[in-house]
Amino acid sequence: MRRSLLAATALAAAGLAAAPLLADNHSGHAATGETPVSVSLTPDQLLAPYYAELRKKVVMPEAGPNPALSPATTLTRIAFGSCNHQNASQHMWAQIAAQQPQLFLMIGDNVYGDAGWDADAGLESLRSAYALQASHPEFAGFRAKFPMMATWDDHDFGLNDAGGSFPMRRWGEELFETFWGSSDAVRTRDGIYDSSITGPEGKRVQVILLDTRFFRSDLKRAEWTKDRPPLGGYVPDDNPAKTVLGAEQWAWLKAELAKPADLRIVVSSTQVITQAHQFEGWTNFPAERAKLLDVLAGREASGLVLLSGDRHAAGIYKVEHGGETMWELTSSSLNLAFGNDNDRSTAREPDAARVTKFFSEENYGLIDIDWKARRLTMTLKGNTSATLAEQAFSW
């Protein structure tokens, strides 16, 4: 989607045209006798009146009732997943429910709302996607039983690979926050990043959900060639002005990591550790990736695991940084696999940081915590809940 079309959409939605703000009287001066003044408006400012009216007319979908997770709960099993298409089979919810997680994390592309989007500022395809997802009894039944937390990725943000320059991001944010029942803390700030701390002292789990969309700078595209890059069309951008999280979220993250916790689960919708491809990921912004790893290494003493999705394939990764081994579990997708040939997927993307195969079948992830041993086990479960990969580490 070219920026010109997005800008035109924003103008049309706001009832504005690409014309002077003051009419000309053919004498070289404005009809009022005043000198025309150039006014610069952001897409947010242009679209605000339109969304104020739209808010009065449309029904905002909601995911449905969800039990609260008691802050006193000692967490021992957390499940998570990504890339769930509202039009596809919802068979995985029963399988995840059978694992009896105490908390489930939806970590991005929770619906595919940009499928069929026609550039309307109201993001009607996204709103319809949420409504359809809420109507599935499998999803509704799961949500009614298991506490959930969520962050987004591009397809439920509003547009494939979009970031902070997406003009309709605030309406996408409102749809997300309404659907998932976001907290007041999330609703009163830009973006949808969130956190929680659960459990008694000595068994405190902090879950940090990053927002890698609302503030993210534009991606740098690879130069066009006849031979398409087999692993994506973006290149690392060394521009120090580029950001993934934005200044306010960076400050928030540092403050969160300074809070007392015994184990931290940090969720990024896109992959953090790997640098083996040219699709979306922290690899697109090397300085931001290094900053994230440094900030994580400087956290208040605790265990740490990273969770990610996005790729429609899954694996376990590690990196040595700041004197420790950092682990990442990527789980994708719940019901939109691009293939079932795990060996072919693995061979297609060789990666020194990945310690498992690259699993292309449908999957979800589990985190099991043994508090007595101070040991965490990461497990990837496949389409029938068979174990695809498992990795344990102590902290």
Secondary structure, DSSP 8 states (H G I E B T S, - for coil): --HHHHHHHHHHHTT--SS-SS-B-SSSSBTTSS--------HHHHHHHHHHHHHHHS------------TT----EEEEE----TTS--THHHHHHHT--SEEEE-S-SS-TTTT--S-TT-HHHHHHHHHHHH-HHHHHHHHHS-EEE---HHHHTSTT--TT-TTHHHHHHHHHHHHT--HHHHTSSS--EEEEESSTTS-EEEEE--SSTT-----B----SS--TT-SB-----TT--SS-HHHHHHHHHHHTS--SEEEEE-SS-SS--S-SSSSGGGSHHHHHHHHHHHHTSSS-EEEEEE--SSSBEEEEEEETTEEEEEEE---SS--S-S-HHHHHHHS--TTB-S--B-S--EEEEEEETTTTEEEEEEE-TTS-EEEEEEEE-
